């Protein structure tokens, strides 16, 4: 076995080992990514439940009309500025 054959065998073995390491890194990365997506899904689901609870509390007709009436009265000074009569 001459020198070029030894170099070729070492090169081939190193390529195979590198491919195995990259495969392991890809599998571990995939599992980490799916865990991250599942965590985000749980967070979004919790936020959705909170928003639906708040929306349900404010969607009753008495509460929403009273709330809107209060907002309208509080902001009426912004929209009812002085009107100038033009003749």
C-alpha angles and dihedrals in degrees: 000000000000129000097267091054091051090050091048093051092048090048092050093047092048091050091051092048091047091051091050092050092048090049092052091047090050093051093047090046090051092053091048091049094050090050089052092050091049090050091051090048091054092048093050090047091053091048090049091053091049092049093048090051092051091044091049091051092050098040098075108111095236095049096043095046091047091047093049092046090052092049091048092052093046094051098037092100090062095056101033097066122158111297118210117215112229115203 
